[in-house]
Amino acid sequence: MHAKSETHKTLNLALFDFDGTLYPRDSFTGFIFFALSKRHIIKRGLKILPWIQAYYLRLYPAHAMRPRLFETMFKDIPADVVEKLAQEYAQKLLKKLDQDLLSQLQQHQQRGDHIVLVSASVDLYLTPICEFLNIDLICTQTEAQDGLLTGSYNSEDCSCEQKKIRILQNYNLDDYHAIYAYGNSEEDLDMLSLADYAYMMGEEKALPPLEPSHLKTIDIKKPA
């Protein structure tokens, strides 16, 4: 739990994981099947079949599998084509958000809380989702050069300890009255460790009650 200073604060911070939390499924894998042809997926997937098998046998971790899978599937694909598809995919995901978590997010907004989506999934489709929801975003950043996706990341895979590191880089937790965090897996534990109110999907029966909050009265550093 984040240790508070005794200075009075008026703003809460709410941190939401995406896959398995705000969105009930795996958006990262879903995007591959949405954006690419089956022929393309099979052809390139064969190149990393041993890693795919090891991942499903839980012998190869998700934080290592995601960048390998992204590079294999998206390297040298035109960025504008993928970005257009990502916009369409984002609209599809918005219609399938977990209604209880979405309601909680909206209650945070109504109270004037500062809300951040913190996800290991990629910026391509998370950026338009956060623009629609009017919330901040910390996620895995993808790279493009000369109009093509390089298949590489511009950041570390935003999971586990990286979530905590990037939250602390972008936000001064002492500026907030209370910290809320919502996750669903061990990849969220470092983020949840920052919270006064931590909610793990499938473990807690009820969402945490929201403390009173007022409109923003202090300047908060936002992600670049």
C-alpha positions, 0 to 999 in steps of 0.5 A: 500500500502507498504510504500517505503524507498527512497533507490534505488531498482532494483527488483520487487516482484510479488505475485500471488494467485492461485485458481480463479486467476492464475488457473480459478477454485477451485483446492482444491475441484478438487483435492479431486475428482481427487485423491479419489473415489466417494464412499470414498468421499460420505462416508466421506462427510456424516460425515461433511454434515452439514458443507458442507451445511452451507458452500454452504449457505455462513454460514461457511467460506472457511478458516474454511471449507478447513482444515475440508474437508482436514482432513475428506477426506485425514486422514490416506491415504498413503502419497506416493499414494497421492503425486503421484496423486498430481504430475499428478494433477499438470500437469493437472492444468498447462495446464489450467492456465489463459493465460492472468495471465500466460503471465503476470507472464512470463513477470515478469520473463523476467524482472527478478522480484521475483515471489511468488505463495501465496495460501490457497491451499495445498503444495501437488500439488502446489509444483510441479507446482511452481517447473515447473514454477520456482517460489517461494511458500507460501501455506498451508502445509500438515502433514504426519507421518509414511507414512500416511497423518494425515489430519492436516496442518503443518501451518495455512490455508494460506488465508486472514491475513495469506497471509500477515503475511507469506509474511512479514515473508519471504520477506523484502518488503523494498528490492523491487522497486515495489510490484505487487499482483494479487487476486480474492476474499476477501481472497486476500485483505490483500495480495493486501494491500501490493502492489503498483499495486494490481489487483483484477480479475473481477474488473480491466479491464486491468492488471497493466503495469510492471515497468522496472526491472533488474536482481536480485542484492540483496539477498532475504530471501526465504521460508524455 
